[in-house]
Amino acid sequence: MKPASWSYAEEFVAEDDVLSAARARAEEVGVVPIGSGGGAALRFLASVLDARAVVEVGTGTGVSGLWLLRGMRSDGVLTTVDIEAEHQRLARQTFSDAGIASNRIRTISGAALDVLPRLTDGHYDLVFCDGDKREYADYLGESLRLLRPGGVVAFDNALWHDRVADPAQRDEETVAIRELGRAVAADDGLVPVLLPVGDGLLAARKVWVPEGD
């Protein structure tokens, strides 16, 4: 794909001033949020799922969370987890600026692998992961427990700056993301797709299992 076409696709769904401000705050605190193309994909997934309950790993300053909330049902609740309480404060500012009711957001400060095991099995429509890349395999396991049948898990940075596709790249984060992709693709209980938006968005639907199987 030519750079002009990639840029056209990334910017196809325009971001508003609230998202632009959230991105500016992210740059100030050293957070790299999902790109606009990936954000639009998240909103699309949340909308298609008619999502009422969503989990996000990696709150940042609220860029991805706002995309998700804008695709969810009007009564949907986003549970967002981040180890940095200050980032979550900035995210709450983003949500407030966007007119999102406070009762639609549940922010939990803490390490993802400490928080996720405390959430309810089979309760969520969508889980979005954008945390520590080295923990992606563990996020997958927790996500599959949290998702209802038919729910979707998604991972940002699935191409990791063009490193995942290059077998010569063997750093810890690249290897973890590459192995995650292989695990998702090989799991018969998932319907996967790797979207070349932003830095790559890996998504997979949890297959319905008929009763009695």
C-alpha angles and dihedrals in degrees: 000000000000116000091245092056092046091052091047091053093045092052097039091105105046123222121229131225093272092058091044090054091048090052090051090053090048091055091050093056097038098253121144107208127197114281123255093257092052090045091053089050090053091050089049092051092048090049095048090049091047082226119208099168123036133171122207124192108203113031097190109168094324103270098126092034092057092048089052094047091051090057097043129088115280089251094043122127125216117208107198126187128199135156091220112076091189091058089052090052089056090047091054087054089054092050092047092049088053092053095247112158112245092232089066093064129066112185118194119189114211147076111309095232090053094047105039095062088059094058123096121273117245094000103113134081097198137015119194119194124199103145135100106348091211088063097050094107090054090047089054092055092049092044094054089053092049097046125090115228106282092028124129135231120200133188126199123216092033090153093040101208093318091301100110093064092051110081090199090068107090106161116136098256095046092049091049093052092044091051091047090056092051092049093050093047092049097048111103089200092065137067104210136195131178111209118199093219120130107330092342130289117220113198133175134182119222106235120238111250113209115237112267095029 
